[in-house]
């Protein structure tokens, strides 16, 4: 089977909703457009009420500590910069996170979904040109669907790709073959990326994105069967270009 791009996902507000898209335009040295464009800081954030640069993930709301966030789905209107969010236990909401009144509406919407014993959501931040990913580097994550199926078999449950909050999912590679591509460049559509490093996973991946319940010990399955807790890889865009679902993936 020829390797191809099977799924494209982005997460416009860090840890607050995932969406599947059919195409994207990648820019050299930049993250996936509208991926982690915004982040919701909590009251214990080290930078107070002003987000001026990239900051570690511990300053923000995250699925690892707020499992119910994992079930939020998003739809982004790039033109208006509005994000519509849905959750099984909340009415849909559409917000422009850059607007102060909408940002407050978002905080009010999130509060009932966030644990009472955790620092409360305080403000919505954004740093122009900087995705609020787990690393300051402009990484785009590249993962393999065959790896997901292999992990699912070992874990005894079909695992949704949305547990892993990845960006580009490839079909047609052998299980965990993406690790063998570290240091190599790949072409998808007219864009090129260099695979840089593995992704070490946290307990957020134990949470089912359909239920918001931690129901599968993904970390134990990885450790038991592969002696590590890595799943997926980080890449950087080395040549700008467009990609679309179904595009061939070529190792250069």
N, C-alpha and C positions, 0 to 999 in steps of 0.2 A: 504493500500500500504506500502511495506517495504521501508524505507528511503534508498536512494542510491546517490552516487556521480554522478551528471549529467553534470557538467561543471568544467573544470580546466583552470584558466587564470593566466597569468603572464605578467609583464610589465617591460621588461629588462632595459629600460631607463625611469626613473621616469617621468611620465606625457607625455612621448613621445612614444606612441604606445602600443597597447595591442595585445596579441596573445592567442589563445586557443590551449591547448596541451592535449594529450590523457593519459599521465601518468607522475608520478613524484616520485622521491625518497626523502623522508623527513628525516632530521637529527635532533635528539634531541637538542632543544635549538637553532635552526637555522630557518631562514625564508625559504620560498619556493625558490628553486634554480633558479637563474637568475631573481628573482623578485626585481625590483628597484636596480639592480646591479650597475647601473650608474645613475648619475643625472647631469643635465645641470645647472650650476650656472650662475647667471646674474651679471652685473657689480656692483650692489649695495650689493652683498653678504658680510656678516659681516666678513667672514674669508679671504677675499682677493682672491688671486689666488692659495691658497693651501688648499685642503680638507684633513684633517688628522683624523677627527672623525665625528660621526653623527652630523648633523646640522638641525635646524628647516626648515620646508618646505618653509618658506617665502624667503629663500635664492636661490631658484631654480625656473626654469620655471614650471608653473602649468597650468592646464586646466581651473581653476577658473578665471584666468586673461588672458589666451590666448585660447579662445574657439576653434580656428581652430586646436589646438593640439589634441583635443579630437577625431578627425577623423583619426588620424595616426594609422596604423596597423603595426605589427611587426612580423618577423619570426627570431628566434634565432638559430644559429648553435652552439651548446654547445662545440663541438670539437674545432672549429676554433675561438670561441668567437666573431663571427661576427653577426651583426644584420642587417637585411634587412627591410627597412621602406618604406611604401607606403602612399600616400596622394592623394585625388582627384585632387588637384591643383598643384602637383609637380611630377617630374619624380622620379621613385624609386631610392633608394640609398642603398648601402651595405657598412657597415663600421665595423671596429674593433675599438671600442671606446677607447681601451687602447693605440692605435697607435696615435701619435701626429698629423700626417698629416691627418689621417682619422677623428680624433676629430675635426679638423678645417673644413674639408669638411662637417661634420655634422652641425657645427655652421652655416656655409654658407647656408646650405639647410634649416635650421630652421628659419633663419632671416626673410625671406619673410612671414612666417606663424605666426610670433610673432608680437603683436601690436607695432606700431612705438612709442607710448607714454609710453611704459614700459621699464625698464632697459634692455639693450641688452644682449643676450646670450654671455657669455664670455669664459667659459671653461667647459670641461666634466670631472667630478670627480668621484672617486671611493675609498671606504675604504674597503680593503680586510676583508671579514668575516662580514661586516656590511651592511645590506640592508638599502637603503636610503628611508625608509618608513616614515610615518608621526610621528611615535613614535620610540625612540631608541630601544625599546624591539623587540625581534625577532618574531613579530607577523605574523600570517597567518590568513587572514580573511575568515570566514565561514558564508555563507548566505543561505537563503531559497528561492527557486523559487516560492513557493506558496505565500510567503510574497511579492515578486515582482509582481505577478499577482494581489494580493489584492491591492497593491499600484497603480498599473496600472488602475484598475477599479475605484478607488477613484479619480485618476488624470484625467480620461477620455482619456487615451492614452496608447497604448502598449509601455512599457518602456524596453529598451534594458538593459541587465545586465551590459553592458560595461559602462553605466553611472556611475556605482558604483565602478569600478576598483577593484572588489573582486577577491579572489583566488579560493576558493572551494565553489561551489554551490550545494546545496542538494535538491533533489526532494523527496517528500513524507512526509514532516513534515507539520503540520497545520500552517497557517499564523502566523508569528512572534513567533513560538514555540522555535526558536533558543535562544530567550531571557531567556526562562525558563531553558536553559542548562548552564547558567553561573555558574561556580564552578564545573561543571560536566566534566567527561572525555568521549570522543567518540573514537571509533575505525573505521578507514576507511582502507580497505586492511589490511596490517600488521602494519600500523602506528597508533599511538595514540596521541590525542591532548586534551588539557584542555581548555575549553572555559573560557575566562577571563573577558571580558567586552564588552559593547555595543560600536558601532561606531556612533558617532555624525557626521552628514553630513554637507557639505558645498554646495555652489551654483554651483560647478562644475557638480553636478548631474542634474542640470536643462538643461544641454547642450546635445543635440542629437548627439550621436557619429557617425551617418551617415551623418549629415549635418554640424556639427559645430555651430549650432544655438541654443541659449537658448530658448526652446519652451514649457517647462513644469515646473511649479513651484512645484517641488517635495517637497521642504521644507515646503511650505504652506500646501500641502496635508497631510504631516506627522503631522504637528502641529494641523491642523483642526480636523483630524479624530482620532489621537492617543495622542495628547497633548505632543508631543516631536518631535525631529528631528533626531531620531536614526534609523539606518537601517543596519542590519548585526552585526556580532560580531567578536572580535579578539580572537585568540587562540594561544597557544604555543605548540610545539611538545614535548611530554613527553616520547615518545618511537619512535625510528627511524624505518622506514619501507617504503614500496612501496605502492603506490595507483594508481588505474587505473579507468577510466570512467566506471561506472556501478557497482563499488564495493558497497557492503552494508555498511550502516552507522549504527553502534550499539552504544547505550548509555551504558556505563559501570557502 
